[in-house]
Amino acid sequence: MFIHYNLIMKRFNMIDENFICENCHKEVSKLGYTARDHCPYCLYSKHVDINPGDRSNPCKGLLKPIGIEKYKDTFKIIYKCTKCGEIHKNIMANDDDYDLIIELSKYE
């Protein structure tokens, strides 16, 4: 497990930038403490990475939030790609809409 974690972290390319959400069309500011990987307003993400921050996934579909799971002292948002169907997970951010996080927990 330790070796696998180190390999993933070596392939992590932190990209924290502003963007316009392709789902709700709101302007999203960079996070500041780690890479912003989803919209804090609607929780949608985009299927762009194979390894964190590499932007090399050809799919480019929207990742729809479908659930949450407990992760350490926070939560991971569970996504399903609307284009290819792949399941993906992202750690929630401090500024995420917590009402939407609670709503997602009802589907677990």
C-alpha positions as CSV (number, residue, x, y, z in Angstrom):
1,M,0.0,0.0,0.0
2,F,2.8,2.4,0.9
3,I,4.5,1.9,-2.5
4,H,1.2,2.4,-4.4
5,Y,0.5,5.7,-2.5
6,N,4.0,7.0,-3.3
7,L,3.6,6.2,-7.0
8,I,0.3,8.1,-7.1
9,M,1.7,11.1,-5.3
10,K,4.7,11.2,-7.6
11,R,2.3,11.4,-10.5
12,F,0.2,14.2,-8.9
13,N,0.4,17.5,-10.8
14,M,-1.4,20.1,-8.7
15,I,-3.5,22.4,-10.9
16,D,-5.5,24.9,-8.8
17,E,-7.1,27.4,-11.2
18,N,-10.3,29.4,-11.8
19,F,-12.9,27.9,-14.1
20,I,-16.5,28.2,-15.3
21,C,-18.6,25.1,-14.3
22,E,-19.9,23.4,-17.3
23,N,-23.0,22.2,-15.4
24,C,-24.2,25.3,-13.5
25,H,-22.2,27.9,-15.4
26,K,-21.0,29.7,-12.2
27,E,-17.5,31.1,-12.0
28,V,-15.4,29.0,-9.6
29,S,-12.3,30.4,-7.9
30,K,-9.2,28.4,-7.2
31,L,-9.2,26.7,-3.8
32,G,-5.9,28.0,-2.5
33,Y,-4.9,25.0,-0.3
34,T,-5.0,22.2,-2.8
35,A,-6.1,21.5,-6.3
36,R,-9.8,22.5,-7.1
37,D,-11.3,19.5,-8.8
38,H,-15.1,20.2,-8.7
39,C,-17.6,23.0,-8.5
40,P,-18.5,24.0,-4.9
41,Y,-22.0,25.2,-6.0
42,C,-23.4,22.1,-7.8
43,L,-20.5,19.6,-6.9
44,Y,-20.1,18.5,-10.5
45,S,-16.6,17.8,-11.8
46,K,-15.1,17.0,-15.2
47,H,-13.5,13.7,-16.3
48,V,-10.2,15.2,-17.5
49,D,-7.5,13.3,-15.5
50,I,-6.0,9.8,-15.7
51,N,-3.5,10.7,-12.9
52,P,-4.3,13.7,-10.7
53,G,-3.7,16.9,-12.7
54,D,-2.4,15.4,-15.9
55,R,-5.5,16.5,-18.0
56,S,-4.8,13.5,-20.3
57,N,-8.2,11.7,-20.1
58,P,-9.8,11.9,-23.6
59,C,-13.3,11.4,-22.2
60,K,-13.9,15.0,-21.0
61,G,-17.5,14.1,-19.8
62,L,-19.2,15.7,-16.8
63,L,-18.9,13.8,-13.5
64,K,-22.3,13.9,-11.8
65,P,-22.3,13.6,-8.0
66,I,-24.2,10.4,-7.1
67,G,-23.2,9.8,-3.4
68,I,-20.8,10.4,-0.6
69,E,-18.6,8.2,1.6
70,K,-16.8,8.9,4.9
71,Y,-13.1,9.5,4.4
72,K,-10.9,10.1,7.4
73,D,-12.3,13.3,9.1
74,T,-14.2,14.4,5.9
75,F,-16.1,13.0,3.0
76,K,-15.4,11.9,-0.6
77,I,-18.0,12.7,-3.3
78,I,-18.7,9.8,-5.5
79,Y,-19.2,10.6,-9.2
80,K,-20.5,8.8,-12.3
81,C,-19.3,10.1,-15.6
82,T,-22.3,11.1,-17.8
83,K,-20.3,10.2,-20.9
84,C,-18.4,6.9,-20.2
85,G,-20.1,5.8,-17.0
86,E,-16.8,5.5,-15.0
87,I,-17.0,6.0,-11.2
88,H,-14.7,8.5,-9.7
89,K,-14.2,10.0,-6.2
90,N,-13.0,13.4,-5.0
91,I,-12.5,14.7,-1.5
92,M,-15.0,17.5,-0.6
93,A,-13.6,21.0,-0.3
94,N,-14.0,23.4,2.6
95,D,-16.3,25.7,0.6
96,D,-18.6,23.0,-0.9
97,D,-22.4,23.5,-0.5
98,Y,-22.9,21.4,2.6
99,D,-26.7,21.2,1.9
100,L,-25.9,19.3,-1.3
101,I,-23.5,17.0,0.6
102,I,-26.3,16.2,3.0
103,E,-28.7,15.6,0.1
104,L,-26.3,13.2,-1.5
105,S,-26.1,11.2,1.8
106,K,-29.8,10.4,1.5
107,Y,-29.0,8.2,-1.5
108,E,-26.5,6.0,0.3
